[in-house]
């Protein structure tokens, strides 16, 4: 694929992978991106996963013909990008390796050598002249490994962004960018928002017309959209107004409360309601939704003096990724000693700028008049600030039970969203 007159795409698509990094489902596979810059001197930007050695080397030969590359630029040492360094050197023994000092230390861990006779150590602001193309190196530690750097080509105005602006999915699949880019960012990079913000400030000083990430498509149009999303995600601000409900339910009573709440929220004018059954949804998608929307409801049972395991795992993921700047509501269920609200708040105590609703719902085994009134009050509080459809005010009366066939329809309507 021709990116500019001198830059070619030489990456590969992986449709055999089931779990990326051993945990993220990737139904549409993964792309391992690599690029070559053709000038007086030739630079190859990163290698690919070990399962695609020959295909990648063939792509290089197709792009450069009988010429020999002068430089291999290693921006990131995760094996899906660095596994073929030794194979590349075997094929092109005269090549020099350009990377950060920390990356060379990691190479010794991975390969038993840091290639001392081939090293060109890049630092902040260092440049490499290929001819008309001059490459500048920008250090990006902890985005999301400590050795990461990105590379800017001032001639074609291209930012080679390492794992930044990447997404799940192979490049031969046509799908929306934001959905899988969001799940990728929050799952993999989300903990390091401060470091991403620092990199965005450096990038703001560059004239960028194309972004070439190590995963996902090359970005060439409407770059403000992608940069804006990264700014939102890395500053932990909600991307959309709406309510995300995450729940676990053992015998169905917590689920019934959640479904009633979801119906009330829609009736009351909430712009978006998303419900995730944490025992059945992909956990990464549930975490993605939590960071996407402005308000969240956590609904679970007291379980062994704690909370249900799927909810504990979910909240752990939120706290680990610096969950912040949200309105949080809670529903607890317990037959004799409900304590889920106390446990959940304890797990979130290190998260910043969380606003808890005045109303919490306490269910004693099953909804009754008192807990239903709390549920209705919570719906009203969560929808405050949203325009309410006429004559759809939240009732304080106990709602009629949802018929079983209607409940199934509602669950399908509120299925986990990608």
Protein Blocks (a to p, Z undefined) as FASTA:
>chain_A
ZZblmbccfbdcdfkbfbgghlaccfkopaddddddddfbdcdehiadfklmmmmmmmmm
mmnomaccfbdcdfbfcfklmmmmmmmmmmmmmbccdddfklmmmmmmmnopahlmlccc
ddehiacdfbjaccdddddehiabfkbccdddfklopacehjgoiaedifkbccdfklmm
mmmmmmmmmmmmmmmmmmmmmmmmpccfbdcdfedjddfbhklmmmmmmmmmmnopafbg
cdddddddfklmmmmmmmmmmmmmmmnopabdcdddfklmcfklmmmmmmmpmbdcdddd
deehiacfklmmmmmmmmmnopahiacddddddfklgcklmmmmmmmmmpghiacdfbdc
ddehiacfklmmmmmmmmmmmmgoiacdehiaccfbdcddddfklmmmmmmmmgccZZ
